[in-house]
Amino acid sequence: MWHELADNPKAMSQLYKTVPSLEGMELHELLLHRDGPRLTLKANMACFPDDPPARWVRDGYNRVSIQLDFWGIQSVDISGWSTEIMVDIQIERTNSGEISVMAKSSKGHCNFSAVCQSFRIAHIIGYVAVQ
C-alpha cells in the first residue's frame, strides 16, 4: 500500500484497519517549495477512518483531510487546474528507488506527476463537512 512507502506509515495505519487507496480524492492544493525542494499536496480522503481519535467522534467530524510532503523533488509536471478537482492518486517506488506520485482527474481538470526521494504524511485533520 501507498502509506508503507512513507517515512511515517503509522500515521495512517493507526486510523484505518485497512488503509484505503487514494482514489476519489478531492484535491485542494499543490505547493512547490524551494526548501527541500518539496511538493506539498493537500486533499480530502474519500472515506472516514475506522478508528478516529475520540475528539473527532465527540466533535462530530465526518471528513478527513491529509497533507503529504514529498521531499527531494527531482521532476514535476502539472497540467490543468480547476475549482473542483477529483483525482485518483498513485504513489509507487520506482525501479531506481525514488518515489513516484501521479494524480489523474477523470474529467481532465488536473493531472500531475512528480518524482522525489521520500515523502511524509505531514498532517491528518478531521473536520465537519456539511452534506
Secondary structure by P-SEA (a helix, b strand, c coil): ccccccccccccccccccccccccccccbbbbbccccbbbbbbbbccccccccaaaaaacccbbbbbbbbcccccccccccccbbbbbbbbbbcccbbbbbbbbbcccccccccccccccccbbbbbbbcc
